[in-house]
Amino acid sequence: MKESRIIPLPIKREVRKKCGFGCIICGLPIYEYHHKVEWSIVKKHETENLVLLCSDHHKMVTNGMIHESYIIQAEKNPYNLAKGKSLNLPLFFNGDSCKLFLCFNCFNVDFKNKINFLNALIVDGIPLISFKHENNQLLLNVNLYDESNNCILTILDNELVYSTLSWDIEFVGSVLTIRDKPGKFIIQIEFKPPNTVFIERGL
């Protein structure tokens, strides 16, 4: 039976985990799946033959600017696993208003009305999800903890970083999903610049 070019989901998860949920070279959380031995040769998907690369590094491999021997070395100590967290990912929010959809609640704030922040969720006096308007910038802030009180996701003034401790972290398009076991979502968050965030699962 001919194998599909589509990588099975369980293999994708294994690859994400072994690569620290980001490019093995630079740690960028926006990545592509790369076959070390080309698909056209092996015609199958195996965890051992797949790594995560950002689009820039993937293109450099394709163009012959990075040799596969370098990929093999980088895979032994992926950037994010070495650091214990992802490379900072900038988020690009802007404007004078924001919308935050938190499960069944919608927060809509116009910062031109002398309001300069929105605290959508506060636990023990700590804002977990908030927007602020500062120096004509719209800034998202998120602090997310697991059941053991380990910080697994931080967004500080539009700079996203996540810990590599989670069972699975997946970035598809503009949607970030963090799970702590099959079918159990810690959070699923969709970023919709210039000013909107959807959190529909988890928490």
C-alpha positions, -999 to 999 in steps of 0.1 A, spaced: 0 0 0 13 34 -10 20 57 20 5 92 20 27 122 19 7 135 50 26 128 82 4 109 107 -5 130 138 11 106 164 44 109 145 41 147 143 37 148 181 67 126 187 88 148 164 76 180 181 85 166 215 120 153 205 128 187 189 116 208 218 86 222 199 106 244 176 133 246 151 162 225 163 187 252 151 172 284 163 142 274 185 116 294 165 81 281 175 69 285 138 83 254 120 80 229 92 86 191 92 119 181 75 128 146 62 166 141 68 165 115 40 141 129 14 106 117 12 111 109 -25 137 84 -15 122 68 16 85 72 8 76 68 44 74 88 76 94 78 106 101 98 138 139 91 135 140 107 100 120 138 108 130 171 125 115 206 129 131 235 111 119 271 107 111 281 72 144 300 68 166 270 79 144 246 59 150 267 28 187 268 35 188 230 37 169 228 4 192 252 -13 223 234 -1 234 261 23 232 237 53 244 202 50 225 173 65 254 165 87 247 198 105 211 189 110 221 155 125 244 174 150 217 200 158 192 172 165 214 158 192 209 190 213 179 210 199 179 247 208 147 247 229 156 216 249 190 230 256 174 262 269 143 246 285 121 271 267 113 283 232 129 312 214 110 344 220 83 348 194 71 384 188 33 390 184 21 419 164 -8 436 180 -16 473 175 -44 498 177 -65 517 202 -89 488 211 -88 451 218 -111 421 218 -106 391 239 -129 360 237 -124 338 268 -146 307 264 -181 322 265 -171 357 276 -162 386 253 -142 416 265 -141 446 242 -122 476 253 -116 510 236 -85 525 251 -93 559 238 -118 562 267 -90 569 293 -87 532 301 -53 517 295 -56 481 305 -78 451 305 -74 423 331 -96 395 317 -85 368 342 -70 373 377 -61 345 401 -47 351 436 -42 387 426 -21 378 396 -33 388 361 -32 357 340 -46 372 308 -45 410 301 -40 436 274 -25 470 281 -22 502 259 11 519 265 29 545 244 5 539 215 11 502 216 -13 473 222 4 447 244 -8 412 253 3 396 285 -4 360 295 9 338 324 -2 302 323 7 275 348 1 237 349 -14 217 377 20 216 395 22 254 393 50 253 367 49 283 343 44 268 309 35 298 288 45 335 292 36 363 269 52 395 282 44 426 262 38 407 230 68 384 234 57 347 236 79 320 253 68 285 263 85 259 285 94 225 269 79 206 299 45 201 284 34 168 268 27 185 235 28 220 221 16 227 185 16 259 165 -6 256 134 -12 289 115 -21 314 142 -33 288 167 -12 277 196 -23 244 214 -8 231 246 -18 196 259 -7 177 290 -19 143 277 -40 130 247 -73 149 244 -65 171 275 -60 207 266 -42 231 288 -50 259 264 -58 266 228 -53 302 219 -57 319 185 -39 352 178 -58 375 154 -39 407 148 -43 436 149 -62 434 182 -81 401 188 -74 369 208 -96 338 210 -92 313 239 -118 286 234 -103 256 252 -85 249 284 -82 269 316 
